[in-house]
Amino acid sequence: MRKTIEVAGMLGWHDIRQAYRRSAIGQFWITLGMAVQITAMGIVFGSIFGAQGDDYVPFLAISIVIWTFMTETLKDGARAFISAESLIKQLPLDPAVHVLRVIWKNLVTFGHNFVLLPFVLIIFAVQLNASIFLFLPALILLIGNLIWMVALIGLASARFRDLPLIVASVLTIAFFVTPVMWFPELLPPQTAHFLLGYNPLYHLLQIVRLPLLGGVPTSANWLLSGAFLALGVALTIWAYSKFSKKIPFWL
Amino acid sequence: MAHLNLKNVSVDFPIFNATSRSLTSHLLQVATGGRLDKDAKGRVQVQALDGLNFEISDGERVGLLGHNGAGKSTLLRLLSGIYFPTEGSISIEGRVGSLIDMNLGIESEATGRENIFIRGMLLGLSKAEIRARLEEIIEFSELGDFLEMPVRTYSNGMYMRLAFSVATIMRPEILLMDEWLSVGDESFADKAQARLSEVVSETKILVLATHSRTLLERICTRAIWLEHGKVVMDGPVAEVAKSYFHK
């Protein structure tokens, strides 16, 4: 297992290096790109939402950084095995290598974006409190969920090649129906229940972002995120016991 | 103690983008390939290996013969643990290593030094183990200062030297090869041949796919002749070579 993680870390890191290798500021384009995106969206949607400006920009910045991490991981995850075809057909690597490679690459990217957040919090004088300590357990719960989702979607995508495209479309829709750039409180209670109650991405987003905004996630947020993890892991273990040996034949 | 044991092993590939309809009229037996067939659900399948039974024990040097598409590569991948039998069972005792695709995992934008680490780790070495052997690899590859340059700036010969130097630091108990490797200009080629012979002599089992009679007779003690995924003949090199090459 230690070797699996070491190899996955090395490959994931090289994915990042590879993308930015001959540029002057290298992977800090990730950070810069995100800063530009947050500024632009902050100005446009901040003025649309008017008076809420001071609350809105930190909310938007944190939401976008977390949401980007979640969705980019899932999009890369759908191609986890497909894009590793040449490796899979030449080396008997543990399938976990390809899953953790995607996770690590996106975690590094997330780290580059995350450095923006302290500045935003200071500029907009967000009041943090003890709930900030919930951030780390929440992040771990999120990563746990992403691992099984990548493993499962990646496996299914190796067999059904429409799936990466479907995942991308679904995530585009999810961006609008999940409160990433709008406050969940703006929805009427009934719509909220219908739209958010069973949206796992919403609950995962809430547990990670609220501690950074001085808020506290509800117990429903925690429970659903945990239940999603338990169910997902069980499903993934079942799928791998049945199909993992078929991956090289599907590619 | 290295040992390979195949019991009634078959490997079928499902082909998902072929419509079975276009094949219903003729279930073809392609001239030089695996058999195209349909499974119970009517999906198209290629049967790459069909009911293989053999054992390979310590000290054996096995040559795999057969036309392109006879199943040699599939068998090598099966022995290296990439493919699993769709039917039957295989037991592999001993560390397996392969010198089949030396270019594997080499990134052209990364430097030679970085590539030594990438490739080494893919082969199952830890960072510490690679660091311990780095000097040896660098010296053998004769790349000098080019080691700090991106691999895309390398000449073909330099590229091969790098790939070869890393690939041959492993000493597997079961070695899989697809033809003999020859690399580089004259001076390096001699050194490479010596290194390769050393790797081969240290391995307990060698499985070598080849089309060359000279190579087969020089290296191997036993030959297995595959055709359409089945064993046509299995025995001492002299006998099998006689039937195969005089056909």
Interface residues (C-beta under 8 A of the other chain):
Chain A: K3 E6 V7 M10 L11 H14 R17 Q18 R21 R22 S86 L87 I88 K89 Q90 L91 P92 L93 R159 K245 P248 F249 W250
Chain B: F13 P14 F16 R77 S80 G81 I82 Y83 F84 V96 S98 I100 D101 L104 G105 E107 E109 A110 E114 F117 I118 M121 L122 G124 S126 K127
